[in-house]
Amino acid sequence: MTTTTDRIYGPQTAGVGRTVQDIGLCDLTGEYVYTAKSRTKGLLVVVFFSPESAPSVRALQAVQAWTHGVPTQKWTALGITDGDREQLAAFARERGIDGVSILVDHDLYQTRTWGVSHLPSIYLISGKTGRVLMKTIGDREGDLNAVKQRLSDEIGKIVAAEEAAKKAEEEKKAAEAAAKK
C-alpha cells in the first residue's frame, strides 16, 4: 500500500523501520556535518524544527536537556532547519542550545527528501543500520519522554553488547594464554 507521504515525497522518506538517506549539511560555523559520520557513535537523534515555532523550540530544548541527562558517548543530536547562520547562531546562544548541532538546510531539500511535513519532527536512528527506530511529531511531553526512554534503552543495549564483546575477547585471550602453558 502506498502512503500519502510516499506519493508526495517518494518511497525514500524517513519512516519508522526505513533506512534514512545520509545527508551532509553545514553547521553554524560553516563546517560540513555528515549523518553517516555522526551515526558512528551509536545512535542519532535528528530534530527538524523552525526557530519561529514555539513547539519546535520546546522540542529542540527537550533534546538539548537530554544531552545533560543521557550519556552522550553513544549518541549525537542534530537539529535541522533553514535560515541565516548568524541568526540561527544567535537563536542557539539565546536558548542555550549547545549539545545539539544545528545544521542549515538552505533550500529544504533534505527536509523534503526525508518527507518531513510537520515541525517539529524528531527521529531516533540506529547508528549501525541507519534505520529509523522511532519518530514523533510535535512537542507533547509524553511523546518526547517516550523518545528519551527509547534512546536510553537503546544506549543500554549498545553498552551491554560492548561489555559482552569485551568479556568474550578477554576470555579468548585467557584461553589462548592457558593453552600456551
Rosetta blueprint (number, residue, H / E / L):
1 M L
2 T L
3 T L
4 T H
5 T H
6 D H
7 R H
8 I H
9 Y H
10 G L
11 P L
12 Q L
13 T L
14 A L
15 G L
16 V L
17 G L
18 R L
19 T E
20 V L
21 Q L
22 D L
23 I L
24 G E
25 L E
26 C E
27 D E
28 L L
29 T L
30 G L
31 E L
32 Y E
33 V E
34 Y E
35 T H
36 A H
37 K H
38 S H
39 R H
40 T H
41 K H
42 G L
43 L E
44 L E
45 V E
46 V E
47 V E
48 F E
49 F L
50 S L
51 P L
52 E L
53 S L
54 A H
55 P H
56 S H
57 V H
58 R H
59 A H
60 L H
61 Q H
62 A H
63 V H
64 Q H
65 A H
66 W H
67 T H
68 H H
69 G H
70 V L
71 P L
72 T H
73 Q H
74 K H
75 W E
76 T E
77 A E
78 L E
79 G E
80 I E
81 T E
82 D L
83 G L
84 D L
85 R H
86 E H
87 Q H
88 L H
89 A H
90 A H
91 F H
92 A H
93 R H
94 E H
95 R H
96 G L
97 I L
98 D L
99 G L
100 V L
101 S E
102 I E
103 L E
104 V E
105 D L
106 H L
107 D L
108 L L
109 Y H
110 Q H
111 T H
112 R H
113 T H
114 W L
115 G L
116 V L
117 S L
118 H L
119 L L
120 P L
121 S E
122 I E
123 Y E
124 L E
125 I E
126 S E
127 G L
128 K L
129 T L
130 G L
131 R E
132 V E
133 L E
134 M E
135 K E
136 T E
137 I E
138 G L
139 D L
140 R L
141 E H
142 G H
143 D H
144 L H
145 N H
146 A H
147 V H
148 K H
149 Q H
150 R H
151 L H
152 S H
153 D H
154 E H
155 I H
156 G H
157 K H
158 I H
159 V H
160 A H
161 A H
162 E H
163 E H
164 A H
165 A H
166 K H
167 K H
168 A H
169 E H
170 E H
171 E H
172 K H
173 K H
174 A H
175 A H
176 E H
177 A H
178 A H
179 A H
180 K H
181 K L
